[in-house]
Amino acid sequence: MKLANGMGSVYKLSGKRRKPWIVRKTKNWSIDMETGKSKQEYLTIGYYATRQEALTALINYNENPYDIDTSRITFSEVYERWSKEHFSTIVPSAQRTWTSAYNHSAPLHDMRMRDIRPNHLEGTISDAEVGSSTKQRMKSLYNMLYKYCLKYDIVDKDYAALCDSVKHEGTKIVRIPYSDDEMQTLWSNLAFPFVDMVLIGIYSGWRPQELAILQIAGVNIEAWTFTGGLKTDAGRNRTVPIHPRIRELVKKNYDKALAMKSAYLFNDENGQQGTHLTYDKYRGRLNKINLRFGMSHKPHDTRHNFITFAKAAGVDEYILKLIVGHEIDDITEKVYTHRTIEQLLEEMMKIKNRVEKND
């Protein structure tokens, strides 16, 4: 089949090649200064296994010309560019979860983004020998990468949105609140490492990632507040009253951090990679508590415990959202979110009344 003038050319390269068919177009003409003759400069669109694939690629390019350099970008190259931008805005523990999702996506690494289709994404997730939460993270990574690609015209279609392989796979995460007996066990064993940290989490509602990296600069012992937070605009840099029940525990860790000259509220004197905690270290310490006292809790159970106690105690729903860093959807209420610490503490004290009945 003879191609129309100006459309481009398709021809087969000599030798044994996996993709012998080359597609190219004339980019422009230049003049050879020695001979005075005009010379074509070519733009190579790509290499293909069959002539039909090459012709299809040429037709698609002519219908919708794209940046050739951009079109060659692989999944790994996109991840590298995206992570350079995104990782500067998140904590190391969150970076590790994205890195893990990327590492489990090895079949996609060398593929060009323009060649990836939903079946490639779904197959990679399905074949990964990991749990449902990691598969969900892989799908979330693909969503983020395609959003990045659309922003920079690397692709023109979001195939991640068509990938539904994990929609029905995962089981719902069950949060288990601490029972009254377990609470009493914790209070009776404050000498056991990091039991105090668990109790502080139960009485404050911080996400475990936020709790682990609270800095002493954000702890006001005179006003009895801590300031910190991550994840969303509502979660970052929020100030939470320190419940009277845990003030002594917070003060003990605060004084310890000062003595150690640590910037962080919680520290492990025996830590092999620095004394301050990370989410992973905190999870490991919680596992030791579970093992010692016959419990089976996960890091987020402390936050769930706080929210459960707060709702049962009748804490104002908007104030609860301010304390735990949830977005407030009610536009009218958003105008009145500048509540005082006294108002927050007044609502938090309802939890005290409810909990101390069981002490």
C-alpha positions in Angstrom: 0.0 0.0 0.0 1.4 3.3 -1.1 1.1 6.0 1.6 -0.1 9.5 0.7 2.5 12.3 0.4 3.4 13.9 3.7 1.9 11.1 5.7 5.2 9.4 6.6 6.8 6.1 5.8 6.9 2.5 7.0 9.6 0.1 6.1 11.4 -3.0 7.4 14.9 -2.9 8.7 17.4 -5.6 7.7 18.6 -8.3 10.1 16.9 -10.3 12.7 15.0 -7.9 15.1 12.2 -8.3 17.5 10.6 -5.1 16.1 11.9 -4.6 12.6 9.3 -2.2 11.3 10.2 1.5 11.6 7.8 4.4 11.3 9.1 7.9 10.5 8.1 11.2 9.1 10.0 14.1 7.5 10.7 16.6 10.2 12.1 19.3 8.0 14.6 19.9 5.1 18.1 21.3 5.4 20.7 22.4 2.9 24.0 20.6 2.7 26.5 23.6 2.6 29.1 21.5 0.7 26.9 20.1 -2.1 24.2 22.7 -2.1 21.6 19.8 -2.1 18.6 19.6 0.1 18.5 16.9 2.8 15.6 15.4 4.7 15.7 15.2 8.5 13.5 12.5 9.9 11.5 12.1 13.0 11.3 8.4 14.1 7.9 7.6 15.7 8.7 4.1 16.8 9.6 0.5 16.0 7.0 -2.3 15.7 6.8 -6.1 15.4 4.5 -6.1 12.3 3.8 -3.9 9.4 0.2 -3.6 10.4 1.2 -2.3 13.9 3.5 0.2 12.3 0.8 1.5 9.9 -1.6 1.8 12.8 0.9 3.8 14.8 1.5 6.1 11.8 -2.2 6.7 11.2 -2.7 7.4 14.9 0.2 9.8 15.0 -1.1 11.7 11.9 -4.6 11.9 13.4 -3.3 13.2 16.8 0.4 14.2 16.6 2.2 14.0 20.0 5.6 14.8 21.5 7.8 11.9 20.4 10.2 12.3 23.3 7.3 12.2 25.7 5.8 9.2 24.0 8.9 7.1 24.8 8.6 7.6 28.5 8.3 4.3 30.4 6.4 3.5 33.6 9.6 3.6 35.6 10.6 7.0 34.2 7.2 8.5 35.0 7.4 7.0 38.6 10.8 8.7 39.0 9.5 12.1 37.8 6.3 11.8 39.9 8.1 10.7 43.1 10.6 13.6 42.9 7.6 16.0 43.0 5.4 14.0 45.4 7.8 12.7 48.0 8.8 16.1 49.1 5.3 16.6 50.5 4.9 13.4 52.4 6.6 11.7 55.4 9.2 8.8 54.9 6.7 6.1 56.1 4.3 7.2 53.3 7.1 7.2 50.8 7.9 3.6 51.7 4.3 2.5 50.9 4.5 4.1 47.4 7.9 2.6 46.8 6.6 -0.8 47.8 3.7 -0.5 45.4 6.1 0.4 42.7 8.4 -2.5 43.4 5.5 -4.9 43.1 4.7 -3.5 39.7 7.8 -4.8 38.0 6.0 -6.1 34.9 5.2 -2.5 34.0 8.6 -0.9 34.7 10.0 -1.1 31.2 6.7 -0.5 29.3 6.1 2.8 27.6 3.1 4.6 29.3 1.5 4.9 25.8 1.6 1.1 25.4 0.0 0.3 28.8 -3.7 -0.8 28.8 -6.1 -1.8 31.5 -5.3 -5.5 31.1 -1.7 -4.8 31.9 -2.6 -2.9 35.1 -5.1 -5.5 36.1 -2.8 -8.4 35.4 0.1 -6.9 37.4 -2.2 -6.4 40.4 -3.8 -9.8 40.1 -0.4 -11.6 39.8 1.2 -9.7 42.7 1.7 -12.1 45.6 0.7 -9.5 48.2 -2.3 -8.8 50.4 -5.4 -6.8 49.4 -4.2 -3.6 51.1 -1.0 -3.6 49.0 -3.0 -4.3 45.9 -5.2 -1.3 46.7 -2.0 0.8 47.1 -0.8 -0.4 43.7 -4.1 0.7 42.2 -3.8 4.1 44.0 -0.3 4.4 42.6 -1.5 3.9 39.0 -4.2 6.5 39.6 -1.6 9.0 40.7 0.8 8.2 37.8 -1.9 8.6 35.2 -3.0 11.9 36.7 0.6 13.0 36.4 0.8 11.8 32.8 -2.4 13.6 31.8 -1.0 16.8 33.4 2.1 16.6 31.3 0.6 15.3 28.1 2.4 11.9 28.3 -0.9 10.0 27.7 -4.2 11.2 26.5 -6.4 8.6 28.3 -6.6 7.5 31.9 -6.5 3.7 31.8 -6.1 3.5 35.5 -9.7 4.6 35.8 -10.7 1.6 33.8 -8.8 -0.8 36.0 -11.2 -2.4 38.4 -9.4 -5.6 39.4 -9.3 -4.6 43.1 -12.7 -3.2 43.6 -14.2 -6.3 45.1 -11.1 -8.1 46.3 -10.3 -6.5 49.6 -12.1 -7.2 52.8 -13.2 -4.4 54.9 -10.7 -3.4 57.6 -12.1 -4.1 61.0 -11.0 -1.7 63.8 -11.2 -3.2 67.2 -11.6 -0.7 70.1 -9.8 -1.4 73.4 -12.1 -3.1 75.9 -12.6 -1.9 79.4 -10.4 -4.7 80.7 -7.7 -3.9 78.2 -7.7 -0.3 79.1 -7.3 -1.2 82.8 -4.4 -3.5 81.8 -2.6 -0.7 80.0 -3.1 1.7 82.9 -1.7 -0.9 85.3 1.4 -1.5 83.2 2.7 1.9 82.4 6.3 0.7 83.1 6.1 -1.5 80.0 7.8 0.3 77.0 5.4 2.4 74.9 2.2 1.5 76.8 2.1 5.2 77.7 2.3 6.1 74.0 -0.7 3.8 73.2 -2.8 5.5 76.0 -1.8 9.0 74.7 -3.1 7.9 71.2 -6.4 6.6 72.7 -7.0 9.9 74.5 -6.0 12.2 71.7 -7.1 10.8 68.3 -3.9 11.3 66.4 -3.2 9.0 63.4 -0.4 6.6 64.4 1.8 8.3 61.7 1.1 11.7 63.3 1.6 10.4 66.9 5.0 8.8 66.1 6.5 12.1 64.8 5.0 14.7 67.2 7.7 17.2 67.9 8.3 18.8 71.3 8.2 22.2 69.6 4.5 21.5 69.0 3.9 20.6 72.6 2.7 23.4 74.9 3.0 22.2 78.5 1.6 25.5 79.9 -1.5 25.5 77.7 -1.7 21.7 77.5 -2.0 21.4 73.8 -0.1 19.6 71.0 0.1 20.8 67.4 0.9 18.5 64.5 -0.8 16.4 61.9 -0.4 15.1 58.3 -2.3 14.0 55.2 -5.0 16.6 54.4 -5.4 20.4 54.8 -7.8 19.7 57.7 -5.3 17.3 59.3 -2.1 19.3 59.0 -0.9 21.7 61.7 -4.0 21.2 63.9 -3.9 21.9 67.6 -5.4 19.3 69.9 -6.0 19.7 73.7 -4.1 17.3 75.9 -6.7 15.4 77.9 -6.1 15.7 81.7 -6.0 11.9 81.9 -2.7 11.8 79.9 -1.0 15.0 80.9 1.4 13.3 83.2 2.3 10.8 80.5 2.9 13.6 78.0 5.0 15.6 80.5 7.1 12.5 81.2 7.9 12.0 77.5 8.5 15.7 77.0 11.0 15.9 79.8 12.7 12.7 78.5 13.0 14.2 75.0 14.6 17.4 76.4 17.1 15.4 78.4 18.0 13.4 75.3 18.1 16.6 73.2 15.6 15.1 70.8 13.2 17.1 68.7 10.6 14.4 69.0 8.2 13.7 71.8 8.5 9.9 71.6 11.9 8.3 71.6 13.4 4.8 71.9 16.7 4.9 73.7 17.6 1.5 72.3 16.8 2.4 68.7 19.5 1.2 66.3 18.6 3.7 63.6 18.1 6.8 65.6 16.1 7.3 68.8 13.0 9.0 67.4 10.1 6.8 66.2 8.6 6.2 62.8 5.3 4.5 62.0 7.1 1.2 61.3 8.9 1.4 64.7 5.7 2.2 66.5 3.9 -0.7 64.9 6.7 -3.0 66.1 6.5 -1.7 69.6 2.7 -2.2 69.6 3.2 -5.8 68.5 5.3 -6.3 71.5 2.6 -4.9 73.7 0.0 -7.2 72.1 2.2 -10.2 72.6 3.0 -9.4 76.3 -0.7 -8.7 77.3 -2.6 -11.0 74.9 -4.1 -8.3 72.8 -4.5 -8.2 69.0 -4.6 -4.5 68.1 -3.4 -2.6 65.1 -1.9 0.9 65.1 -5.0 2.7 63.9 -7.1 1.1 66.7 -6.1 3.9 69.1 -7.5 6.6 66.8 -10.7 4.5 66.3 -11.0 4.1 70.0 -10.9 7.9 70.5 -13.5 8.5 67.8 -15.7 5.7 69.2 -15.5 7.1 72.8 -16.2 10.6 71.5 -19.3 9.7 69.6 -20.6 7.6 72.5 -20.0 10.5 74.8 -21.9 12.9 72.6 -19.0 15.1 71.5 -20.1 17.8 69.0 -19.5 16.2 65.5 -17.8 19.3 64.1 -15.5 19.7 67.0 -14.6 16.0 66.7 -13.7 16.5 63.1 -11.5 19.4 64.1 -9.7 17.3 66.7 -9.1 14.3 64.5 -8.4 16.2 61.3 -11.4 15.2 59.2 -12.6 17.5 56.4 -15.8 19.5 57.2 -18.2 19.3 54.3 -20.9 21.6 55.6 -20.1 25.1 54.1 -22.0 26.9 56.8 -20.1 25.2 59.5 -16.7 25.9 57.8 -17.3 29.6 58.6 -17.3 28.7 62.4 -14.4 26.3 62.6 -12.3 28.8 64.5 -13.3 27.2 67.8 -11.2 28.0 70.9 -9.1 25.4 72.7 -11.4 25.8 75.6 -14.3 24.7 73.4 -12.4 21.8 72.1 -11.4 20.7 75.7 -14.9 21.1 77.0 -16.1 18.6 74.4 -13.1 16.3 75.0 -13.9 16.2 78.7 -17.1 14.4 77.9 -14.9 11.5 76.9 -13.2 11.7 80.3 -16.5 11.3 82.1 -17.5 8.3 80.0 -14.1 6.5 80.3 -13.5 7.1 84.0 -16.7 5.3 84.9 -14.8 2.1 83.9 -11.5 3.0 85.8 
